[in-house]
């Protein structure tokens, strides 16, 4: 599975499982911040991958990645999501714990970790820090 697909899945998992917005991710495997946003509201997911300048979204279980012209199937399974990336023919699972998303890529046979920046936490941090 492509790295940008895993990060998209991480954003989707966080938005769907917590009902909170994603304003960015930190990818531990790449060691860098990612410009990726997602929101799940009224049964519909909307997202944007800033690095690729493309939208992704749809109604579960089918999420469309406009950049790759690919569909990713996502379903809620208790406290996690699981699904299938059609582009790589790869299954995945993702869970959220303490603001971190862990994505298991069955193709790579490995876990990938992402810290989530949510807009409310970011604005609260900036208010508490005061002017620079």
C-alpha positions, 0 to 999 in steps of 0.5 A: 500500500502506498504511504499516502494511502495509509495516511489517508486511512489514518485520518479516516479512522480518527474522524470516523471513530472519534467524530473529531476533525483531523487538521494534520498528522505526524507520520512516525515512519516518515518522521514528518508532519503531513498536511492532511485533513478529514471530517466525518459528519452526518455519515459522510467523510470529507478529506483533503491531502495537501501534499497531493492537492487532492480530495478524498471522501464519500459515504462509508463503506466506499471512500474515493481518493480523487488523486489516485482515482481509487476506492478504499473500503472502510467499515467500523468494527467495534473500536477499530476500522478495517477495510481494503485498498483496491489500488494495492489489493491490500487489507488494513485495520486501524485503531485509535488510542490517546490521539494516535492512530495505528494502521496495520498494512497487511501487504507490508505486514507492519504497523504504522503510527500517526499522531493526530492534530485536531483543530480544537486542540491546535486553537487551544494550544495557540490561545494558551501560548499567547502571542509570539 
